[in-house]
């Protein structure tokens, strides 16, 4: 417990900072822009506290049973799982859509989730492939009601790239990473992430057209 006090104090400071943002909104009339600024600052602090709390919880948690079958390692977690497909492509499923790319909200938590899923995949015996030149495909499954952002440039796909950079491909410059953003109409709101060699991008698009991925 003593070794965790520093982290607990950090979490408490983040929560207090978020509380101050809310109190400021309750205390004074502000413009819509300032209102949004306070909310973004508050959610950023809560997000940081949540990530630290998640880390502490998982240190103390009794290990959850895992399986490793048919080349797939699946960890039973609410935020998704990692697999390597028969094609050798990395597949990450997130049980959420991409957050809107607006200031800070949601992006750090998403990157943290992907990082944790990859680490657990490896600790369970899985091997994360590495591509010198990669094609990253992000496929959101949602319907009109659950869609959080209709324009791709309003989606925080950068948080996915940042979580994978250095782990699955060297960097995110245009010579080492190609990017595709896709959406499928579906009643289930989730996000599927695929990473594969860039020369196999055509094969992936063919599989998408045939509903095989």
C-alpha positions in Angstrom: 0.0 0.0 0.0 2.8 2.5 0.9 4.4 2.2 -2.5 1.0 3.1 -4.1 0.5 6.3 -2.1 2.3 8.5 -4.7 0.0 7.2 -7.4 -3.1 7.7 -5.2 -2.0 11.2 -4.5 -1.6 11.9 -8.2 -5.0 10.4 -8.9 -6.5 12.6 -6.1 -5.0 15.7 -7.6 -6.4 14.9 -11.0 -9.9 14.4 -9.5 -9.6 17.6 -7.6 -8.6 19.5 -10.7 -11.6 18.0 -12.6 -13.8 19.0 -9.7 -12.6 22.6 -9.9 -13.5 22.7 -13.6 -17.1 21.6 -12.7 -17.3 24.0 -9.8 -16.2 26.9 -12.1 -19.0 26.1 -14.5 -21.5 26.0 -11.7 -20.3 29.2 -10.2 -20.2 31.5 -13.2 -21.9 32.1 -16.6 -19.4 31.5 -19.4 -19.5 31.5 -23.2 -20.0 28.3 -25.0 -16.3 28.2 -26.0 -15.2 28.6 -22.4 -17.8 26.0 -21.3 -16.3 23.5 -23.7 -12.8 24.4 -22.6 -13.6 23.7 -18.9 -15.3 20.4 -19.9 -12.3 19.3 -22.0 -9.9 20.2 -19.2 -12.0 18.3 -16.7 -12.4 15.2 -18.7 -8.6 15.1 -19.4 -7.9 15.1 -15.7 -10.5 12.4 -15.0 -9.0 10.4 -17.8 -5.6 10.6 -16.3 -7.0 9.5 -12.9 -8.9 6.7 -14.6 -5.7 5.3 -16.3 -3.8 5.3 -13.0 -6.7 3.7 -11.2 -6.9 1.0 -13.8 -3.2 0.3 -13.4 -3.6 -0.1 -9.6 -6.7 -2.2 -9.9 -5.1 -4.6 -12.4 -2.0 -5.0 -10.2 -4.2 -6.1 -7.3 -6.7 -8.2 -9.4 -6.7 -11.9 -9.3 -5.6 -13.1 -12.8 -8.4 -13.8 -15.3 -8.4 -17.1 -17.1 -7.0 -16.9 -20.7 -7.1 -19.1 -23.7 -4.6 -19.7 -26.5 -6.1 -21.7 -29.3 -5.8 -21.8 -33.1 -3.1 -19.1 -33.0 -5.4 -16.7 -31.1 -4.9 -15.4 -27.6 -8.0 -13.9 -26.2 -8.1 -12.1 -22.8 -11.6 -11.7 -21.4 -11.7 -7.9 -20.9 -14.5 -5.5 -21.3 -12.4 -3.3 -23.6 -11.5 -5.8 -26.3 -9.0 -8.4 -27.4 -6.1 -9.1 -29.7 -5.7 -11.9 -32.3 -3.3 -12.7 -35.1 -5.3 -13.9 -38.2 -4.4 -16.9 -40.4 -3.1 -14.3 -42.9 -0.6 -13.1 -40.3 -2.4 -9.8 -39.9 -2.7 -8.3 -36.5 -6.4 -7.7 -35.4 -7.4 -5.7 -32.4 -11.1 -5.4 -31.5 -12.2 -2.5 -29.2 -15.6 -2.6 -27.6 -16.0 1.1 -28.3 -16.0 3.6 -31.1 -13.2 6.1 -31.7 -13.7 9.2 -29.5 -14.1 12.5 -31.2 -10.8 14.1 -31.8 -11.6 17.3 -29.8 -9.0 18.4 -27.3 -8.2 15.6 -24.9 -11.4 13.5 -24.2 -11.1 9.8 -24.6 -7.8 9.6 -26.6 -5.4 8.7 -23.8 -7.7 6.1 -22.4 -8.0 4.5 -25.9 -4.2 4.4 -26.4 -3.8 2.9 -22.9 -6.4 0.2 -23.7 -4.6 -0.8 -26.9 -1.2 -0.8 -25.2 -2.5 -3.1 -22.4 -4.2 -5.5 -24.8 -0.9 -5.9 -26.7 1.1 -6.5 -23.6 -1.4 -9.1 -22.3 -1.4 -10.8 -25.7 2.4 -11.1 -25.5 2.4 -12.2 -21.8 0.0 -14.9 -22.7 2.3 -16.4 -25.4 1.2 -14.4 -28.4 3.7 -12.8 -30.8 2.9 -9.3 -32.1 4.0 -9.0 -35.7 6.2 -6.1 -36.8 6.0 -4.6 -40.3 8.7 -2.3 -41.7 6.0 -0.8 -44.0 2.5 -1.3 -42.7 -1.1 -0.7 -43.8 -3.3 0.3 -40.9 -7.1 -0.2 -41.4 -9.5 1.1 -38.8 -13.1 -0.2 -39.3 -15.8 1.2 -37.1 -19.1 -0.8 -36.8 -22.0 1.4 -35.9 -25.4 2.8 -37.0 -26.5 6.4 -37.5 -27.7 6.6 -33.9 -24.5 5.4 -32.3 -22.1 7.2 -34.6 -20.1 9.7 -32.6 -18.5 11.6 -35.6 -19.5 11.4 -39.2 -16.4 13.0 -40.6 -13.2 11.0 -40.4 -11.1 14.1 -39.6 -13.2 14.4 -36.3 -12.2 10.9 -35.2 -9.2 10.3 -32.8 -7.5 7.7 -35.0 -4.2 9.3 -34.0 -4.5 7.7 -30.6 -4.6 4.3 -32.3 -1.5 5.1 -34.4 0.4 6.4 -31.3 -0.3 3.2 -29.4 1.0 1.0 -32.2 4.0 3.1 -33.3 7.2 1.5 -32.3 5.4 -1.8 -31.4 3.9 -2.9 -34.7 5.6 -0.5 -37.2 8.6 1.8 -36.9 7.0 5.2 -37.3 3.9 6.8 -38.6 5.5 8.8 -41.4 4.1 8.4 -44.9 7.0 6.1 -46.0 6.4 3.6 -43.3 2.6 3.7 -42.7 -0.4 3.8 -44.9 -3.8 4.5 -43.3 -7.4 3.5 -44.2 -10.5 4.6 -42.3 -13.7 2.6 -42.9 -17.2 2.3 -41.5 -19.7 -0.6 -41.6 -23.4 -0.2 -40.8 -24.0 -2.4 -37.8 -26.2 -2.4 -34.7 -23.1 -3.2 -32.6 -20.9 -0.3 -31.8 -17.2 -1.4 -31.8 -14.0 -0.8 -33.6 -11.8 -3.3 -35.5 -8.2 -2.5 -36.1 -6.1 -4.4 -38.6 -2.3 -4.0 -39.3 -0.7 -5.8 -42.2 2.1 -5.4 -44.7 1.4 -2.5 -47.1 1.8 -4.8 -50.1 -1.2 -6.8 -48.9 -3.5 -3.9 -48.6 -5.3 -5.0 -51.8 -5.9 -8.4 -50.3 -7.4 -6.7 -47.2 -9.7 -4.6 -49.3 -10.9 -7.6 -51.2 -11.6 -9.4 -47.9 -13.6 -6.4 -46.7 -15.6 -6.3 -49.9 -16.4 -10.0 -49.4 -17.3 -9.4 -45.7 -14.5 -11.7 -44.6 -13.0 -9.2 -42.2 
